């Protein structure tokens, strides 16, 4: 790159490294089918690196022309750190009692940090952070399953004929399937049939192996239960 000025070479190397490091993290998210994947992480990393380069090199002419001017190089990076939270929030979804996307939101925030440190020339910190993040995403989830016994709580929806079976009876039927009922609520349920139905929403703690098809079959066999789904 002898044909480029020295600071151009620095910018080129840093932008490419930010793309590689952040792209690797995004690739792991892409392979696992998360909403923010390879392109999102790569763009966040490059954008963060670009803001850091702008902060370091973008105002040199202005500073040279105004000897009394003072500049804080941390101002632009600070806005990146706070502003990236809005992008991460877009990956978080609430489904029943489960919150999904928190890890992806955190990975977006981390790649923004990696882009900033690469833009500032802190290559070792960027490499180490990338390795730690990738290893965490690949293996920590499996280690949690081995060492931490998390309660398997999920939402179970049972549509019943209105006034034909009591909610207490529904709870008893569910608990016979080795599920512990944590919370019960009732909602209206309308369909194109003449009979009225209502939906019983149960938060249940299921066995470690989850809910088997046999459990659904046994619940559906009851005469007054119209539909069972999660």
N, C-alpha and C positions, 0 to 999 in steps of 0.2 A: 504493500500500500504506500510506496514511496511517492506516488503521484498525488497523494492527499495530504493536506496540512495535518500536523500532529494532532490537533484537537478533533479533527474530523475522524481520524483513525480511532481515537478514544471513544467517540460517540458511536461509531459503527460497531466496534467490539462490544460495547456495553449494551446496545440495543439488541444485538444478536444473542448475547448471553442471556439477557432477560427473556427473550423469546424462547430459548431452549429450556431454561430452568422452569419457567412458568408453564410452558407447553407440556413438559413432562408431568407436572402435577395435574394439569387439565386432562391429559390423556387418560390418567387413571380414573378420573371422574367420568369421562366419556365412555370408557369401556364398561363401567358399572351402570351406565344408563341414567346418570343424574342430569337434572335440567340444565345446569351450567357445566359445559364440558371443555374440550380442547380449545376451541376458538375463543370462548369467553375468557378463560384463564390466560391464554396467550395475549389477548388484547389488553386485559387489565395490567399484566406485567409490563408490556411495552409502553402503555400509557403512563404508568407510574414512573418507569425509567425515564421517559421523555420529560416528565415534569421535573424530575430531579436534575436532568441535564440542563433544562431551561433555567432552573434556579442557580446552577453552578456556572453556566457559561453564557446564558442568554442576555445578561445585562452588563457584560464587560465594557462594551463601548460607552454605555450610559455612565458607568462608574468612572471611566477614564475621562469623560468630558465634564464630569461634575465632581471635583475633588472632595467637596464637603459632604457629598451624598453618602448615606449609610444604608446598608442592605442586610436583611436577615435571611440567610439561605435556607432556614428551616421553615419559612412561612408557607411556601407552596407545598412541600411535603406534608405539612400539618393538615392542609385542606384535603389532600389525597386520602390520608388516613381516616379522617372523619367522613368525607363524602362517599367513600367506597361502601359504607354501611348501607346506603340506599340500594345499591346494586345487589348486595348480599341479601337484603330483606326480600327481594323479589324471588329468591329461590326457596323461601321458607313456606311450607304449606301445613295447614292444620287439618287433620283428618280424624274426626271423632276426638278421642283423647290423645291421639298421637301427633307429634310435631315432627315433620319431615323437612329435610333440607338444611338443618343447622350445620352439619359438617361441611356441606358444599359452600354455605355462606362463609364459614370460617376459612375454608381453603381460598376463597376469593380474597378475603381480607389478608391472608398470609401472602398470596402471590403479589398483592399490591406492595407489601413490605419488602418482598424479595426484589421487585422491580426498583424500589427506591434505593436499596443498599447497593444493587448492581450499578445504578445510575451514579452513585457516589463513589464507585470504585472499590467497594468492600467485597471483593470476590470470594474470599474464604467464608465469610458469613453467609453469603448467598448459596454457595455450594453446600455448606453444612446444613443450612435450613432446608434446602430442597431435598437432601437425602433423608433428613429426619421426618419431614412431612410425608414423603412417599412411603417410607417404611411404616409410619403411623397409620396411613390410610389403608395399606395393604394388610397389616398384621394385627393392629390393636383390637379391631373388632372381633377377630377370632380369639384373642387372648381374653377379652372381656367375657366371652361365652364360656371359657374354661374356668376362670377364677371368680367370676361374679355371677351369682344366681339371680338374674333379674326376673321379677314377676311378669308373666306373660298375660297382660291385661288387654282385652280387645272388646269391641262393641259387637253385640249379637242382637239382631232384629228379628222379632217373631210377630207375624201378623196372625191375629186370632179373630174368631167370630165374636162380635160384640155381645156381651152378656151370656155367652154360652159356656165360657170357662173363666174361672177367676184368675187374677194375676198371681195369687198365692200358689195356685195349682201349676201355673206356668213356671214359676220359680222352682218349685219342687221337681218338675220334670227336667229342668236344666241341670239342677244340682245332682240329679241321679246320673248324669253323664260326666261326672268327675269335674264339674266346673263350679267354682265358687262365685256367687253373685255379689258384686260389690255395690251396685247402684241400679235402681229401677226407675224408669220414667215411661209415660204413656203419651202417644201421639195419635191424631186422627189418621185414618187410612182410607182413601177412596179408590174405587175401581168401577168397572162398568157392569158389575153384577148387582142384583137386587138387594142382597144381604149387606148389612153394615159390618165393617171390620174396624179394628183398631190395632195399632202397632205398639208392641211392648219393646222398649229399648233397654237392653241389659248390658251393664259393664261387668264382664265376667273375667275371672282369673282362670285361665285354661291350664291343662297339664303341660309339662315342658315340651312334649312332642307336638303340641298344638291341637287343633280341632280336627278330628278324623271325619271322613264322609259317613261313617256308621252313626256318629252322633246326630248328624243332620237327618239321616234316614229315620232314626228312632223317634226324633221329635216330629217329623212330618207324618208319621204313622198315626198320630193322634187325630181323632175325628174333627176336633174344633180348631186345629191349627192349620191355617191356610198356606203360610209361607214362612220359611226360615232362611235368613241370609246374614252375612257379616258386612 
